Amino acid sequence: MRKWILPITIVCIISGLLLSLQFKAQASLSPNPIGERNEALVSLINNLEQEIDQYQENLNNLRAELDKIENSTVSGQAEIEALQQEIQKARLQAGLLPLKGRGIKVVLDDNQAGLKAAPNDDPNRYIIHYENILNIITELKLGRTEAISINGQRLVTPSEIRCVGNVILVNTTRLAPPFEITAIGNPDILEEVLLYGEYDLLKSSGFPVSYTKHYSDNPVEIPAYSGTYQFKFTKINE
Amino acid sequence: MWLPLLGLLFGAIIGSAISFEIPVVYVKYMSVAVLASLDSVFGGIKAVLEDTFDGSVLLTGFFTNALLAALLAYLGDRLGVDLYMAAVFAFGVRLFQNLAAIRHYLLDRHIKNYKERLEK
């Protein structure tokens, strides 16, 4: 055996190893593995959302049926009528009835013009975050609002306002900007709390925000909460 | 004669068989090391053909070149200078020079053999 065979073979083995490793690294680099995983997650989310929609429809149908049954039993019996009124009141308090009334409508949108003007700046400074919405909701509550919805999602006790990537979750529904916050209450008081709070901050940092006051001739409408209340751990303490 | 090629294939198979993957951060430095090792392989073949081959020179050159290239690339990154471009350039040029030398040598030998055969 010639003396050069062994060293070159060793070098060749290591080169081959390095080459294939590098090849693998590049191959896994180019078709972005994160993107692939994201696609899988997106399809999972879509499936789950479809399922939620189905259940929601089911729930709505059942509720309509329940309504029908409740209404049909009424036949001049004062007791049942009183009970029904109580149910209606409980539903109103639980947020299960669509409402309308005087109020205010606030529209918040991302500051896309500002981001375009300063493309090197942190884009986080130009989008509406869930904290902004939370603050405005809290301020509206301070203004004695009676019902709030965001992009058609009624806010009730179990409602969350949560940041998930580039969208905001409310009632496990994904919301994207522009965010339209509708609140029922005294429009003038609501306007005042709005103008001295988060809304003013957003406005002065250049966000395209606006609001409209609605009086009884042009009432705002708020949909009912379409989810359910679950009490797994709760017991009434008597 | 064919052992080096078999070795290359063997290394490639091992590399693709094991589940180890180079972390994304080091891919750039690894690319320089790969170039250095390829350069060593062709340099070795050239040395064999020119009859100036020395096994220890090849092996030490192989490891130090690959390591130093990767280290230089890393240092360049720390300093904000694209030093790895210099390594890629240097090894690329040497690779092509080695290949050209190998080709020249093989061609010369082939022509010599051909002429000898004609003379017979």
Interface residues (C-beta under 8 A of the other chain):
Chain A: K3 W4 I5 L6 P7 I8 T9 I10 V11 C12 I13 I14 S15 G16 L17 L18 L19 S20 L21 Q22 F23 K24 A25 Q26 S28 L29
Chain B: M1 L3 P4 L5 L6 G7 L8 L9 F10 G11 A12 I13 I14 G15 S16 F20 E21 I22 V24 V27 M30 S31 A33 V34 S37 L38 S40 V41 G44 I45 A47 V48 F53 G55 S56 L58 L59 F62 A66
